Amino acid sequence: MILLEALSKIAKILEKEEIGYMIVGGFAVSYYNRVRTTADIDLVLQIYPHHIEKVVQHFPDWMPFLEAFKENAERGIVFNLTDFDTGIKYDFMLYQDSDYNWTAFERRVKVDFIGIDCYIASPEDLIISKLIWYNISKSEKQWGDLKFLIQLDGLNKEYLKLWTIKLYIKTHGLF
């Protein structure tokens, strides 16, 4: 499967470059057994914009765009690139310092994703992220992910309540 090849490639690059990361978005939801289509891998990177070259150097076709990627990252905009070997797009978001983001990053989970060791956001933090995106977009894909994730066994609902209240996130009666 091409997505797994792309996951293996990016996980190895980030480990080699000693860049903290966690996989978020639809691909992360699929780890928790929700069957859904996605054409990309969303990642939060724990680096500064001037370190983006550590990632981009592994995708030489994108080096001419390095300064644009850095500018986007400095403005808090996602930067993305397509791995021409696999055809998969990576969406990179740089870690933004806040109490919640620090907590979410600390709670990321190292998993074996079908033979690939990688870090994935906790299900609670995926729920919080999906709620934020659903409140912005009203996307049925986000809502479907939310309805699936909220049913997972062992969720820390107190954690969900704490952060949705602190961050003023509308929960739509999910918990």
TAPEDA-V224963 format. One record per backbone hydrogen bond with DSSP energy under -0.5 kcal/mol. CO is the residue of the C=O (numbers start at 0). NH is the residue of the N-H. E is the energy in kcal/mol with one decimal. If there is no record, write none. Layout:
CO	NH	E
CO	NH	E
This chain:
0	4	-1.7
1	5	-2.5
2	6	-2.5
3	7	-2.7
4	8	-2.2
5	9	-2.4
6	10	-2.6
7	11	-2.2
8	12	-2.1
9	13	-2.6
10	14	-2.2
11	15	-2.7
12	16	-2.4
13	18	-2.8
14	17	-1.1
17	19	-0.6
19	45	-3.2
21	43	-2.7
22	120	-2.5
23	27	-0.8
23	41	-0.7
24	28	-2.0
25	29	-1.8
26	30	-0.9
27	30	-0.8
27	31	-0.8
28	31	-0.9
28	33	-1.1
29	32	-1.7
32	34	-0.7
33	35	-0.7
38	88	-1.2
40	90	-2.3
41	23	-2.3
42	44	-0.5
42	92	-2.8
43	21	-1.6
44	46	-1.1
44	94	-3.3
45	19	-0.6
47	50	-2.3
48	51	-1.7
50	53	-1.9
51	54	-1.7
51	55	-2.3
52	56	-2.5
54	57	-1.7
55	58	-2.6
58	61	-2.7
59	62	-1.4
61	64	-2.0
62	65	-2.0
64	68	-2.4
65	69	-2.4
66	70	-2.4
67	71	-2.5
68	72	-2.5
69	73	-2.5
70	74	-1.4
71	76	-3.1
72	75	-1.5
78	91	-3.1
80	89	-3.1
81	83	-0.9
82	85	-0.7
82	86	-3.6
82	87	-0.6
87	82	-3.1
88	40	-2.2
89	80	-1.7
89	91	-0.6
90	42	-2.9
90	92	-0.5
91	78	-2.3
92	44	-3.0
94	96	-0.5
97	101	-2.6
98	102	-2.2
99	103	-3.1
100	104	-2.5
101	105	-2.3
102	106	-1.5
104	107	-1.0
108	110	-0.6
108	119	-2.7
110	112	-0.8
110	117	-2.1
111	113	-1.2
112	115	-0.7
114	116	-0.5
115	112	-3.1
117	110	-3.2
118	22	-2.4
119	108	-3.3
121	125	-2.2
122	126	-2.2
123	127	-2.2
124	128	-2.4
125	129	-3.0
126	130	-2.6
127	131	-2.2
128	132	-2.4
129	133	-2.9
130	134	-2.7
131	135	-1.2
132	136	-3.0
133	137	-2.8
138	142	-2.1
139	143	-2.7
140	144	-2.1
141	145	-2.5
142	146	-2.7
143	147	-1.8
144	148	-3.1
145	149	-2.4
147	150	-1.3
148	151	-1.9
151	154	-0.9
154	156	-1.3
155	159	-1.8
156	160	-2.7
157	161	-2.8
158	162	-2.4
159	163	-2.3
160	164	-2.1
161	165	-2.6
162	166	-2.3
163	168	-3.0
164	167	-1.2
167	169	-0.5
170	173	-1.9
